[in-house]
Amino acid sequence: MHIDPSKWDALDRAWTAQLEKAPHHPDAWRIEQMLATAPVQRILLHMLAIQPGWSVLDAGAGFGLLAMELAGQCALNVVGMDIDTGLLDTGRQVAARLDADQWFDHGAALQFVEGDLYDLSSEQARYDFIISRFVYQHLTDPELATDQLVGALKPGGHLCVIDVDDQLGITYPEPSDALERLQHAYAAVQEHRGGDRHVGRKLSTYLDAAGLDVSLTVVLPQAMHVPASVSDPGLAFTLSRLAQTREEIIQDGAMSPQEFDECMEIASAEQVTSRFTLAAQLVVIGTKPG
């Protein structure tokens, strides 16, 4: 798949305009984070041996940025699937504006559909390529989801899964006690709901157990030095995400309301210092025997 980097500016402008329409929407931080991590994701696109004319599923598409990126670069039949109809509706709005500007690749088709990764019985052997990014960390039954995704692949098709492993993250200087307590509470809520912030190391074994031939395992690092004179976008996204999940953290008993509010006040008022951060995504691709 040939990548034309000049197309990214128009895509990012469309999403920035969507964010500006509703800056205080509960999902605004998700769009901010999506745009911030887009450059790393686009490095990944160069690694995907996707061919024109293929049917591609973005499983757990969220807003559908990745689905749009694929349909914007190649004549593919792309389906963005997610269980959250609200996220899909936002994606449809942005896709409609891009389509009106003839941004998508000639011959590409893009649609967004509601779907459950635990039940893809209607999608059997339909896709040449399936990609699932930052989804496995939320799954309560990743083995079942993997089996369903493999079932939706054509023989010889490829499944690409991408996710995080918190043990691969580094920050220097280390986060303050207040911020660490908030982050631990957030992770505890995710774990309580069956999620896994260390799922990256497990992806290849999930694909292998589902009968795929694992053909690629890659770590995509993202390192950044933030001078003291520049606001740290990663910290801003973290605080925004925490603020939006305040009620969930409190309801799950991970923190009391007073503790949460005090930690947020401290973390938000901390003196800005030079900071180094390193995060990484794990990428695994498996092929279904033909």
ZIKA-V353602 format. One record per pair of residues at least 12 apart in sequence whose C-alpha atoms are under 10 Angstrom apart, sorted by the first residue. I is the first residue (numbers start at 1). J is the second residue. If there is no record, write none. Layout:
# ZIKA-V353602
i: (I,I)
j: (J,J)
This chain:
# ZIKA-V353602
i: (1,1,1,1,1,1,1,1,1,1,1,1,2,2,2,2,2,2,2,2,3,3,3,3,3,3,3,3,3,4,4,4,5,5,7,7,7,7,7,8,8,8,8,8,8,10,10,10,11,11,11,11,11,11,11,11,11,11,11,12,12,12,12,13,14,14,14,14,14,15,15,15,15,15,15,15,15,15,15,15,16,16,16,17,18,18,18,18,18,19,19,25,26,26,26,26,26,27,27,27,27,27,27,28,28,28,28,29,29,29,29,29,29,29,29,29,30,30,30,30,30,30,31,31,31,31,32,32,32,32,32,33,33,33,33,33,33,33,34,34,34,34,35,36,36,36,37,37,38,38,38,39,40,40,40,40,40,41,41,41,41,41,41,42,42,42,43,44,44,44,44,45,45,45,45,47,47,48,48,48,48,48,49,49,50,50,50,50,50,50,51,51,51,51,51,52,52,52,52,52,52,52,53,53,53,53,53,53,53,53,53,54,54,54,54,54,54,54,54,54,54,55,55,55,55,55,55,55,55,55,55,55,55,55,55,56,56,56,56,56,56,56,56,56,56,56,56,56,56,56,56,56,56,57,57,57,57,57,57,57,57,57,57,57,57,57,57,57,57,57,57,57,58,58,58,58,58,58,58,58,58,58,58,58,58,59,59,59,59,59,59,59,59,59,59,59,59,59,59,59,59,60,60,60,60,60,60,60,60,60,60,60,60,60,60,60,61,61,61,61,61,61,61,61,61,61,61,61,61,61,61,61,61,62,62,62,62,62,62,62,62,62,62,62,62,62,62,62,62,63,63,63,63,63,63,63,63,63,63,63,63,63,63,63,63,64,64,64,64,64,64,64,64,64,64,64,64,64,64,64,65,65,65,65,66,66,66,66,66,67,67,67,67,67,67,67,67,67,68,68,68,68,68,68,68,68,68,68,68,69,69,70,70,70,70,71,71,71,71,71,71,71,71,71,72,72,72,72,72,72,72,72,72,72,72,73,73,73,73,73,74,74,74,74,74,74,75,75,75,75,75,75,75,76,76,76,76,76,76,77,77,77,77,77,77,77,78,78,78,78,78,78,78,78,79,79,79,79,79,79,79,80,80,80,80,80,80,80,81,81,81,81,81,81,81,81,82,82,82,82,82,82,83,83,83,83,83,84,84,84,84,85,85,85,85,86,88,88,88,88,89,89,91,91,92,92,92,95,95,95,116,116,117,117,117,117,117,117,117,117,117,118,118,118,118,118,118,118,118,118,118,119,119,119,119,119,120,120,120,120,120,120,120,121,121,121,121,122,122,123,123,123,123,123,124,124,124,124,124,124,124,125,125,125,125,125,125,125,125,126,126,126,126,126,126,127,127,127,127,127,127,127,127,127,127,127,128,128,128,128,128,128,128,128,128,128,129,129,129,129,129,129,129,129,129,129,130,130,130,130,130,130,130,130,130,130,131,131,131,131,131,131,131,131,132,132,132,132,132,132,132,133,133,133,133,133,133,133,133,134,134,134,134,134,134,134,134,135,135,135,135,135,135,136,136,136,136,136,136,136,136,136,136,136,136,137,137,137,137,137,137,137,137,137,137,137,137,137,138,138,138,138,138,138,138,138,139,139,139,139,139,139,139,140,140,140,140,140,140,141,141,142,142,142,142,142,142,142,142,143,143,143,143,143,143,144,144,145,145,146,146,146,146,146,146,146,146,146,147,147,147,147,147,147,148,149,149,150,150,150,150,150,150,150,151,151,153,153,154,154,154,154,155,155,155,155,156,156,156,156,156,156,156,157,157,157,157,157,157,158,158,158,158,158,158,158,158,158,159,159,159,159,159,159,159,159,159,160,160,160,160,160,160,160,160,160,160,161,161,161,161,161,161,161,161,161,161,161,162,162,162,162,162,162,162,162,162,162,162,162,163,163,163,163,163,163,163,163,163,163,163,163,163,164,164,164,164,164,164,164,164,164,164,164,164,164,164,165,165,165,165,165,165,165,165,165,165,165,166,166,166,166,166,166,166,166,166,167,167,167,167,167,167,168,168,168,168,168,168,168,168,168,168,169,169,169,169,169,169,169,169,170,170,170,170,170,170,171,171,171,171,171,171,171,171,172,172,172,172,172,172,173,173,173,173,173,174,174,174,175,175,175,176,176,176,176,177,177,177,178,178,178,178,178,178,178,178,178,178,179,179,179,179,179,179,179,179,179,179,179,179,180,180,181,181,181,181,181,181,182,182,182,182,182,182,182,182,182,182,182,182,182,182,183,183,183,184,184,185,185,185,185,185,185,185,185,185,185,186,186,186,186,186,186,186,186,186,186,187,187,188,188,188,188,189,189,189,189,189,189,189,189,190,190,190,192,192,193,199,200,200,200,200,200,200,201,201,201,202,202,203,203,203,203,203,204,204,204,204,204,204,204,205,207,207,207,207,207,208,208,210,210,211,211,211,211,212,212,212,212,212,213,213,213,213,213,214,214,214,214,214,215,215,215,215,216,216,216,216,216,217,217,217,217,217,218,218,218,218,218,218,219,219,219,219,219,219,220,220,220,220,220,221,221,221,221,221,222,222,222,222,222,223,223,223,223,223,224,224,224,224,224,225,225,225,225,225,226,226,226,226,226,226,227,227,227,227,227,228,228,228,228,228,229,229,229,230,230,230,231,231,231,232,232,232,232,232,232,234,235,235,236,239,239,239,242,242,243,243,243,246,246,246,247)
j: (45,46,47,48,49,50,51,52,70,73,74,75,45,46,49,50,51,52,73,74,42,43,45,46,69,70,72,73,74,72,73,74,42,73,69,72,73,103,104,38,39,42,69,72,73,98,101,103,35,65,68,69,72,94,95,97,98,103,104,34,35,38,65,35,93,94,95,97,98,31,32,34,35,63,65,90,91,93,94,95,31,32,35,94,31,90,91,93,94,31,32,244,240,241,243,244,245,63,86,87,240,241,244,237,240,241,244,236,237,238,239,240,241,242,243,244,62,63,87,237,240,241,62,63,65,237,233,236,237,240,241,233,234,236,237,238,240,241,62,63,65,66,65,233,234,237,222,234,65,66,69,222,220,221,222,280,281,66,69,133,162,220,281,66,69,70,220,162,218,220,283,66,69,70,73,216,218,129,131,158,160,285,129,158,70,74,76,128,129,158,74,75,76,128,129,73,74,75,76,77,107,108,74,75,76,77,78,107,108,109,128,74,75,76,77,78,108,127,128,129,157,75,76,77,78,79,109,126,127,128,129,130,153,154,157,70,71,76,77,78,79,80,110,126,127,128,129,130,131,153,157,158,159,77,78,79,80,81,111,112,123,126,127,128,129,130,131,132,149,152,153,159,70,78,79,80,81,82,112,129,130,131,132,133,160,79,80,81,82,83,115,116,117,130,131,132,133,134,135,149,161,80,81,82,83,84,114,115,116,117,131,132,133,134,135,136,79,80,81,82,83,84,87,88,91,112,113,114,131,132,133,134,135,80,81,82,83,84,85,86,87,88,89,90,91,112,133,134,135,80,81,82,84,85,86,87,88,89,90,91,92,93,94,95,112,79,80,81,82,87,88,89,90,91,92,94,95,110,111,112,80,91,94,95,78,80,131,132,133,79,80,81,91,95,110,111,112,131,80,91,94,95,98,103,104,105,109,110,111,104,105,104,105,108,110,103,104,105,106,107,108,109,110,111,98,99,102,103,104,105,106,107,108,109,110,103,104,105,106,108,104,105,106,107,108,109,104,105,106,107,108,109,110,105,106,107,108,109,110,107,108,109,110,111,127,128,108,109,110,111,112,127,129,130,109,110,111,112,113,127,130,110,111,112,113,114,115,131,111,112,113,114,115,116,117,132,112,113,114,115,116,117,113,114,115,116,117,113,114,115,116,112,113,114,115,114,111,112,113,114,112,113,111,112,110,111,112,110,111,112,145,148,135,139,142,144,145,146,147,148,149,139,141,142,143,144,145,146,147,148,149,144,145,147,148,149,145,147,148,149,150,151,152,148,149,151,152,151,152,148,149,151,152,153,148,149,150,151,152,153,154,149,150,151,152,153,154,155,157,151,152,153,154,155,157,149,150,151,152,153,154,155,156,157,158,159,152,153,154,155,156,157,158,159,287,288,152,153,154,156,157,158,159,160,285,287,149,150,152,153,157,158,159,160,161,285,149,158,159,160,161,162,284,285,149,159,160,161,162,163,283,160,161,162,163,164,281,282,283,161,162,163,164,199,200,281,282,161,162,163,164,195,199,161,162,163,164,195,196,197,198,199,200,202,203,162,163,164,165,190,191,194,195,196,197,198,199,200,190,191,193,194,195,196,197,199,190,191,193,194,195,196,199,191,192,193,194,195,196,194,195,194,195,196,199,202,203,206,207,203,205,206,207,209,210,206,210,206,210,159,161,203,206,207,208,209,210,211,206,207,209,210,211,212,210,207,210,207,210,211,212,286,287,288,210,288,287,288,287,288,289,290,287,288,289,290,212,213,286,287,288,289,290,212,286,287,288,289,290,212,213,214,215,285,286,287,288,289,207,212,213,214,284,285,286,287,288,203,207,214,216,217,283,284,285,286,287,200,203,204,206,207,217,282,283,284,285,286,199,200,203,217,218,219,220,281,282,283,284,285,197,198,199,200,201,202,203,219,280,281,282,283,284,196,197,198,199,200,201,203,219,220,279,280,281,282,283,196,197,198,199,200,201,202,279,280,281,282,187,196,197,198,199,200,279,280,281,197,198,200,201,279,280,198,200,201,219,221,278,279,280,281,282,221,222,223,277,278,279,280,281,223,276,277,278,279,280,223,224,225,275,276,277,278,279,225,274,275,276,277,278,273,274,275,276,277,275,276,277,235,267,275,263,266,267,270,263,266,267,259,260,262,263,264,265,266,267,268,270,235,238,239,242,260,263,264,265,266,267,268,270,263,267,254,255,259,260,263,264,238,239,242,243,246,249,254,255,259,260,261,263,264,267,238,239,242,254,255,242,246,248,249,250,252,253,254,255,260,241,242,245,246,248,249,250,252,254,255,249,254,249,252,253,254,245,248,249,250,251,252,253,254,248,249,252,252,254,252,282,219,280,281,282,283,284,282,283,284,282,284,217,282,283,284,285,216,217,282,283,284,285,286,284,284,285,286,287,288,286,287,286,288,286,287,288,289,285,286,287,288,289,285,286,287,288,289,284,285,286,287,288,284,285,286,287,283,284,285,286,287,282,283,284,285,286,280,281,282,283,284,285,279,280,281,282,283,284,279,280,281,282,283,278,279,280,281,282,277,278,279,280,281,276,277,278,279,280,275,276,277,278,279,274,275,276,277,278,272,273,274,275,276,277,272,273,274,275,276,271,272,273,274,275,272,273,274,272,273,274,272,273,274,272,273,274,275,276,277,277,267,268,268,264,267,268,260,264,260,261,264,260,261,264,260)
